[in-house]
Amino acid sequence: MAHYTTADQIDLTAVASRYGLTGVSIAPLSGGAANSSFRLGSEQGEYVLTSLDNHDEQSATALAAHTRAPTSEVVPTTDGALIASTGGRLLVLKKWIAGGVQQPLPLALLTDAGDLLARLHALAPNAESLVGVPVGARRLSPEHLAAISGFADQEFAQWLTSGLGRIRDAEADTHRSPCLIHGDLFDDNLIVRDDGGLSVLDWETISVDDPLLDLGMAAVGLAQDEAGILATDRLHALLEGYEKSRPLTSADRALLPFEIEHAALIIAFHRYYRHNVRFPNPDRATYHRAMVRFTESVARRV
């Protein structure tokens, strides 16, 4: 099992000193698969404090810089650093966004989510604060692909291999200009602000890649129904918002089902790999199967 930082492990005195805060209090936040986040109260305002448990100093600093570029919410320390090291932990502080997560994201907000994703894809990936953004990092790496043949669940391994082969063939003769992608636009990474707008959280999977893959990932994250299969009304709302500023070509639309499937395959791999290989967890050992069911619905509904 993976272990993450808890609120009682945070040195509040050191945090207050690094950020020039007074009257500091801390409370845990739910959600977040990669790091540990907390609501930090102070006389200066409300913040989110995240312990970057899976990072070294170099990658933590890069993540903080990349987060600041799309969202402008990272708060620097008193000496201008984007991360603080206290008690052997690397911390990043962000401004609190008044609002909350709504799961599932209401249908009425899916056009806004699509529009937000399109505006993200329009950002210049070579901006100064985005130097060092990885390329293609949301895709399965050669090491990931090599691990599939060793999975204990060989039926699942064969399903992955077959699906990834179909995607590889479908992508062979296509090309779109790469752009900045979020890579994980699920409802638990979207805050519905008190003013009704949307803000994006969790830039762990930021990358430069094909925007259609990111749109496919958003379809997996936001366009499922209660049974865990693709809901066409939700997908159409997401696409309607996206195409307000970034219309899809006929070739894009033809490839979209494959990229939705590609996204589901990536998620299925990581769920299996995490809960059955790296950190075996009997309670989540079959968590990946939801993506198998979801993928089966894509060809019938797109």
Buried (B, 14 or more C-beta within 10 A) or exposed (E): EEEBBEBEEBBBEBBBBBBEBEEBEBEEBEEBEBBBBBBBBBEBEEBBBBBBBBBEEEBBBBBBBBBBBBBEBBBBBEEEEBBBBBEEBBBBBBBBBEBEBBEBBEBEBBBBBBBBBBBBBEEEBEEEBBEEBBEBBBBBEEEBBEBBEEBEBEEBBEBBBEBBEEBEEBBEEBEBEBBBBBBBBBBBBBBBEEEEEBBBBBBBBBBBBBBBBBBBBBBBBBBBBEEEBBBEEBBBBBBEBBBEEBEBEEEBEEBBBBBBBBBBBBBBBBBBBBBBEEEEEEEBBBBBBBBBEBBEBBEEBB
